[in-house]
Amino acid sequence: MRVVVQRVSKASVSVGNKKTSSISNGLLVFLGIEINDSEKDILWLTNKVTSLRIFSDNKGVMNKSVMDIDGEILVVSQFTLHAKTKKGNRPSYIKALKGQESIFFYDKFLELLISKMGEKVFSGHFGADMQVELINDGPVTILIDSKNKE
């Protein structure tokens, strides 16, 4: 599993012209699911995302997590995070888990986040053509890969 985590002052997802989810202060998480991912990857990654200390404390040091600041999380599925661009100019998505199989992992990821954060977790629409708006705070953007544990 691979995520791009962005610290945001606000973010939203729209499908068509209708806004379907929005958050204020918190994290926008783009989630890419790979063929060889397991529930261990989900557990490791949800723990990492909720514990990641990228919010400022009262001294201006990034020392607080999204849970510490009582923030929100918006999760958006994004298979393109597993794009391979080594050959040619058209990305290959051969390592991205397809359709119905990846929905299980996406839903499980959300379920574990909700168990940690409660009603402060929102999501995009899996597989939909979404428009994502955000104001990146900082900017702070972090890439995390569960296979490399980095």
Backbone bond lengths (Angstrom), bond angles and torsions (degrees), N, CA, C in turn:
res aa  C-N    CA-C-N  psi(-1)  N-CA   C-N-CA  omega(-1)  CA-C   N-CA-C  phi
1 M - - - 1.446 - - 1.513 108.33 -
2 R 1.285 113.18 146.04 1.451 119.65 179.66 1.526 107.25 -135.88
3 V 1.332 115.65 136.80 1.450 120.41 175.42 1.519 110.38 -129.82
4 V 1.315 114.22 149.77 1.450 122.15 165.57 1.522 104.40 -110.92
5 V 1.323 115.82 120.38 1.459 122.39 -177.87 1.525 107.51 -108.16
6 Q 1.319 115.97 125.19 1.451 120.55 177.51 1.520 109.39 -121.17
7 R 1.331 115.25 128.58 1.465 120.20 174.21 1.526 106.39 -77.91
8 V 1.328 115.74 124.12 1.463 119.57 -174.25 1.518 111.79 -127.80
9 S 1.333 114.96 150.93 1.458 119.48 170.43 1.528 109.42 -89.10
10 K 1.349 115.85 -22.64 1.459 120.88 168.68 1.520 109.08 -165.43
11 A 1.339 115.34 153.84 1.458 122.16 178.40 1.517 108.40 -155.97
12 S 1.332 115.17 152.01 1.458 119.24 178.41 1.517 110.47 -150.72
13 V 1.325 115.05 159.84 1.461 123.30 176.60 1.522 107.41 -125.07
14 S 1.321 115.17 134.59 1.464 121.72 174.96 1.518 108.88 -124.98
15 V 1.315 115.52 146.47 1.457 122.70 172.45 1.523 105.22 -120.88
16 G 1.332 115.44 121.55 1.458 118.11 -170.78 1.511 107.78 67.61
17 N 1.296 116.87 -129.45 1.466 120.82 177.32 1.511 112.41 -106.15
18 K 1.339 117.30 14.47 1.456 120.69 -175.91 1.530 111.06 -110.97
19 K 1.328 116.16 122.30 1.466 121.34 175.62 1.522 108.20 -70.85
20 T 1.335 116.87 125.09 1.459 120.60 -175.23 1.522 113.62 -108.79
21 S 1.333 117.74 -24.71 1.469 121.73 178.02 1.517 108.41 -150.19
22 S 1.325 115.54 147.77 1.460 119.36 174.51 1.526 109.47 -155.75
23 I 1.324 113.96 152.06 1.465 120.75 176.49 1.520 108.65 -135.22
24 S 1.324 114.63 163.64 1.457 119.51 168.94 1.524 106.65 -105.50
25 N 1.268 119.20 -133.50 1.460 124.34 -174.84 1.532 112.36 -51.61
26 G 1.332 117.37 120.23 1.457 120.14 179.40 1.510 113.29 165.27
27 L 1.334 115.23 -143.22 1.459 122.19 -175.45 1.521 111.22 -123.18
28 L 1.322 115.32 135.32 1.461 121.92 166.54 1.515 105.47 -101.13
29 V 1.341 116.49 122.46 1.464 121.68 -175.81 1.525 108.81 -118.49
30 F 1.338 115.72 114.54 1.457 121.16 172.07 1.517 106.51 -90.18
31 L 1.348 117.19 124.49 1.457 122.38 -173.32 1.525 111.25 -114.40
32 G 1.333 115.47 122.33 1.461 121.67 175.09 1.520 109.41 -113.21
33 I 1.323 116.62 130.88 1.466 121.89 -176.52 1.518 108.84 -110.65
34 E 1.333 115.23 132.47 1.463 122.40 -174.91 1.527 110.76 -106.43
35 I 1.309 115.45 159.29 1.469 122.71 -177.50 1.533 112.73 -51.50
36 N 1.307 118.07 -45.07 1.468 121.49 -173.72 1.525 114.04 -92.20
37 D 1.310 118.37 15.50 1.465 120.32 179.76 1.528 110.95 -71.52
38 S 1.326 114.43 153.44 1.466 120.70 179.94 1.527 108.88 -136.66
39 E 1.316 115.25 177.96 1.461 119.39 177.65 1.529 111.26 -65.67
40 K 1.322 117.61 -23.87 1.474 120.60 175.20 1.525 110.48 -64.28
41 D 1.341 116.21 -38.47 1.465 120.27 177.39 1.525 110.36 -63.56
42 I 1.323 116.53 -42.06 1.469 121.43 -179.90 1.526 109.76 -61.49
43 L 1.320 117.01 -48.61 1.457 121.49 -178.63 1.525 111.25 -61.55
44 W 1.327 116.75 -47.36 1.460 120.64 -179.54 1.524 110.83 -60.87
45 L 1.328 115.74 -44.97 1.454 120.78 -175.59 1.529 112.92 -70.52
46 T 1.318 118.12 -39.72 1.473 119.16 177.64 1.530 110.43 -65.60
47 N 1.318 117.15 -38.11 1.467 119.99 176.01 1.525 110.94 -63.50
48 K 1.325 116.23 -42.59 1.463 120.73 -179.15 1.530 111.04 -65.10
49 V 1.316 117.03 -46.56 1.471 121.02 -178.16 1.523 111.47 -62.52
50 T 1.309 117.85 -45.16 1.470 120.14 -176.95 1.530 112.81 -74.66
51 S 1.324 117.38 -20.37 1.468 121.02 -178.45 1.522 113.78 -101.72
52 L 1.323 117.42 -8.52 1.459 122.41 -176.68 1.529 110.13 -60.41
53 R 1.328 116.18 120.95 1.469 121.17 -175.11 1.526 109.49 -91.67
54 I 1.329 115.91 87.57 1.463 120.58 -178.28 1.531 112.43 -126.80
55 F 1.327 116.46 12.67 1.459 121.08 175.82 1.528 108.53 -108.33
56 S 1.317 116.04 143.75 1.467 121.10 -174.23 1.519 112.65 -73.96
57 D 1.327 114.15 141.47 1.462 119.95 171.87 1.537 107.82 -87.17
58 N 1.326 117.42 -170.32 1.471 120.14 -176.62 1.529 113.08 -71.18
59 K 1.336 117.23 -8.12 1.466 121.35 176.33 1.527 111.65 -101.16
60 G 1.323 116.77 3.69 1.461 120.59 179.21 1.515 114.03 82.30
61 V 1.322 116.92 12.56 1.462 121.57 179.87 1.530 108.71 -97.69
62 M 1.340 116.79 134.98 1.465 119.85 177.57 1.526 108.19 -68.95
63 N 1.320 115.43 96.41 1.455 121.44 -172.04 1.525 112.25 -138.37
64 K 1.349 117.57 5.96 1.457 120.87 -177.62 1.522 110.67 -124.17
65 S 1.322 114.96 148.05 1.466 121.39 178.28 1.523 109.69 -93.79
66 V 1.320 115.90 172.23 1.461 121.01 176.14 1.529 110.52 -61.15
67 M 1.321 116.95 -32.43 1.468 120.43 177.39 1.525 110.80 -70.42
68 D 1.333 116.68 -38.38 1.467 120.88 -179.99 1.525 112.32 -62.91
69 I 1.337 116.55 -33.89 1.464 119.64 -176.81 1.526 112.15 -95.23
70 D 1.342 116.60 3.34 1.461 121.92 -178.13 1.537 110.28 59.74
71 G 1.347 114.67 40.53 1.460 121.12 -177.95 1.520 112.36 -84.50
72 E 1.325 114.20 -177.10 1.461 121.85 -178.88 1.524 109.49 -118.65
73 I 1.331 115.99 162.14 1.469 121.56 177.32 1.520 108.54 -130.18
74 L 1.332 115.18 133.52 1.456 122.40 172.96 1.524 107.11 -116.40
75 V 1.332 117.23 121.02 1.470 122.92 -177.94 1.525 109.40 -106.58
76 V 1.329 115.87 130.15 1.455 122.25 -179.99 1.530 108.01 -127.11
77 S 1.329 117.30 125.64 1.470 120.60 177.90 1.524 109.04 -69.94
78 Q 1.345 115.67 138.70 1.458 119.51 -179.20 1.524 110.25 -152.38
79 F 1.333 115.26 89.15 1.459 120.87 -179.02 1.524 112.19 -62.53
80 T 1.333 118.02 -21.91 1.460 120.70 -177.94 1.531 113.21 -67.22
81 L 1.328 117.46 -9.69 1.469 119.57 175.34 1.526 111.65 -65.91
82 H 1.333 116.86 -16.57 1.462 120.79 178.80 1.522 112.08 -103.60
83 A 1.320 116.72 22.17 1.461 121.19 178.57 1.527 110.83 -64.48
84 K 1.302 115.18 136.37 1.468 121.91 173.40 1.524 106.61 -107.78
85 T 1.339 116.08 127.34 1.462 120.46 -174.02 1.524 112.98 -122.07
86 K 1.318 117.20 15.15 1.460 121.19 -175.54 1.526 112.17 -63.15
87 K 1.333 116.53 -43.48 1.464 120.41 -177.01 1.520 110.53 -106.59
88 G 1.296 116.39 132.87 1.456 121.08 174.10 1.519 113.69 65.72
89 N 1.322 114.82 -164.41 1.462 120.80 -176.65 1.512 113.73 -113.54
90 R 1.320 116.82 -5.42 1.462 119.91 176.76 1.529 107.77 -99.48
91 P 1.333 118.20 119.04 1.467 119.91 -179.88 1.529 111.26 -61.90
92 S 1.329 114.59 145.58 1.457 121.10 174.56 1.524 107.84 -103.37
93 Y 1.334 115.33 137.17 1.461 120.75 -179.84 1.518 110.59 -113.75
94 I 1.312 117.05 29.73 1.461 122.31 -174.11 1.528 112.66 -61.83
95 K 1.330 117.98 -27.76 1.471 120.59 -179.12 1.525 113.41 -87.41
96 A 1.322 117.20 -10.98 1.465 120.46 179.14 1.525 109.58 -75.97
97 L 1.326 115.84 134.34 1.465 120.58 177.82 1.520 109.01 -70.13
98 K 1.317 116.51 137.89 1.465 121.83 -173.57 1.528 112.91 -90.80
99 G 1.331 114.79 153.77 1.455 127.54 168.79 1.507 120.31 25.73
100 Q 1.334 115.44 -118.69 1.468 122.46 -172.20 1.522 113.14 -56.74
101 E 1.327 116.95 -37.58 1.476 119.51 179.72 1.525 110.68 -62.81
102 S 1.315 117.08 -41.25 1.463 119.33 -176.76 1.533 111.99 -73.94
103 I 1.336 117.31 -24.84 1.474 120.05 177.10 1.531 110.08 -60.40
104 F 1.330 117.58 -39.14 1.469 121.15 177.89 1.530 110.06 -56.60
105 F 1.327 117.06 -47.66 1.468 121.48 -178.02 1.529 111.25 -68.25
106 Y 1.308 116.60 -40.66 1.462 121.36 178.08 1.535 110.15 -60.46
107 D 1.328 116.00 -49.46 1.467 120.46 179.86 1.525 111.51 -63.30
108 K 1.320 117.76 -39.65 1.470 121.73 179.27 1.534 110.48 -65.71
109 F 1.330 116.46 -39.76 1.459 121.53 176.85 1.534 109.58 -59.32
110 L 1.335 116.21 -47.76 1.465 120.62 177.99 1.522 111.74 -61.98
111 E 1.319 116.17 -43.42 1.468 121.55 -179.35 1.524 111.33 -58.81
112 L 1.330 116.84 -44.64 1.466 119.79 179.74 1.526 111.67 -68.45
113 L 1.333 117.16 -38.43 1.467 119.11 176.25 1.523 110.82 -62.28
114 I 1.331 116.32 -43.59 1.467 120.78 179.86 1.525 110.71 -63.35
115 S 1.335 117.18 -37.18 1.467 119.48 178.95 1.529 111.24 -64.69
116 K 1.335 117.58 -26.51 1.459 121.69 178.86 1.531 112.20 -89.30
117 M 1.347 116.70 -35.02 1.459 120.70 -168.46 1.525 114.32 -115.02
118 G 1.317 117.36 -10.95 1.461 119.25 -178.76 1.516 112.48 73.74
119 E 1.313 115.64 -140.97 1.462 121.88 -173.50 1.522 113.32 -79.07
120 K 1.299 118.05 18.41 1.463 122.06 -179.03 1.526 112.06 -99.42
121 V 1.334 116.68 14.80 1.465 121.96 -179.55 1.523 108.95 -115.03
122 F 1.333 115.06 129.78 1.461 121.86 -179.03 1.524 107.97 -129.48
123 S 1.333 116.02 165.04 1.459 117.71 -178.09 1.512 111.70 -143.12
124 G 1.324 112.91 160.52 1.447 120.34 170.69 1.522 108.14 -79.47
125 H 1.320 116.95 -163.81 1.461 121.86 178.28 1.516 108.43 -111.17
126 F 1.320 115.89 110.54 1.449 121.42 -175.94 1.530 110.54 -53.46
127 G 1.327 116.38 127.98 1.456 122.28 175.22 1.515 115.25 80.18
128 A 1.324 117.97 -5.83 1.471 120.73 -178.30 1.522 110.24 -83.69
129 D 1.315 115.54 158.59 1.461 122.13 170.95 1.527 105.73 -80.66
130 M 1.333 116.19 104.52 1.461 121.26 -173.07 1.523 110.86 -110.02
131 Q 1.310 114.92 151.38 1.447 121.62 169.66 1.531 106.00 -110.30
132 V 1.326 115.62 125.60 1.455 121.22 -177.02 1.522 108.35 -113.51
133 E 1.316 115.64 126.20 1.462 121.34 175.81 1.516 108.18 -114.71
134 L 1.330 115.88 142.47 1.453 118.67 179.40 1.509 110.89 -155.40
135 I 1.303 114.56 155.04 1.452 122.01 166.78 1.522 105.34 -117.60
136 N 1.330 114.80 106.26 1.456 121.75 -178.92 1.520 107.57 -74.66
137 D 1.312 116.86 123.71 1.454 123.49 -176.37 1.517 109.45 -92.44
138 G 1.312 116.87 111.99 1.458 120.61 177.67 1.522 113.12 136.48
139 P 1.283 119.78 -71.58 1.462 129.12 -2.59 1.525 111.83 -74.92
140 V 1.317 114.87 144.75 1.462 122.20 174.50 1.519 107.55 -127.33
141 T 1.324 115.96 117.45 1.459 123.12 178.09 1.521 108.23 -137.48
142 I 1.338 116.28 127.26 1.465 120.97 -175.67 1.521 109.46 -131.22
143 L 1.326 115.64 135.04 1.462 122.77 175.85 1.525 108.06 -100.66
144 I 1.339 116.83 128.97 1.468 121.37 178.57 1.518 108.28 -128.24
145 D 1.321 116.29 133.00 1.459 122.98 179.99 1.522 108.79 -122.82
146 S 1.328 117.01 122.38 1.470 120.84 -176.72 1.523 112.34 -70.97
147 K 1.304 118.58 -22.91 1.473 120.16 179.55 1.532 110.78 -73.61
148 N 1.316 116.26 -39.91 1.473 120.72 -179.28 1.516 112.34 -90.84
149 K 1.344 116.30 -6.95 1.456 122.33 -175.77 1.521 110.77 52.22
150 E 1.332 114.94 43.99 1.454 120.37 177.01 1.505 110.75 -144.53
